[in-house]
Amino acid sequence: MENILHPAQTKESAAPPGAPPEPESLLINEAQFLLADKRTQLATVRTGLALLAVPMSIISLLVVTSRLYHFWDNFSYLLPLLALCLGLLILGGHLIWRGAIRLHHIESGLRRVIAISPHLNRLVK
């Protein structure tokens, strides 16, 4: 049965079961790296939410001003705009989904580092 590794570990860096514990400075560095990655993924989720808001604003504007134009007369202009809105919705949803999955992996890595490190364990409690 193969050992399950932390996402930041490779087979070469995985410690054997009887090996001495990692130095505290390495654990703190790993926690800093994971927190930086978490910050990046939160920015990705924020960008995805902004990309979801743009198409909704455009559609709202089209609905509000719909009495000023006839839909079928302007269909050739509206179709590319609606296709662009659909693309932005898909991209925003993808960024949010990917960011949420990565955040889950980062949180499990942070829990592992905090459980190993006595100093970080004291800070979190």
C-alpha positions, 0 to 999 in steps of 0.5 A: 500500500502506497503512503498518501503524501501531502500536496507539497511533498514528493516521494523524495521528500516524504519521511519514512515512518521512523524518521526524526520529526521535521525541524520547526523552521521547516514547518513554519516555512511550509505554513507560510507557503500554504497561507500564501497559496490560500491568499492566491486562491481567495483572489481567484475566487474573488475574480470568479465572483466578479466575472459572475457579476458582469454578465448579470449586470449586462443582462439587467441593463438589457431587461431595463432598456428592453422597451427602447428596442425590439429584440428581433430587430437587434438580434444580430447585435444581442446574440454575440453579447449574450454569448460573451455573457455565457462565456463569462458565466462559465469562466467565473463558475470555473474559477470559483469551483477550482478555487474552492477545491484548492482551498480545501486541499490547502486547509487540510495541509495547514491542519497537518502542519499545525498538528505536527508543530507544537508552536503553531499548535499553541498559536491556533488554540 
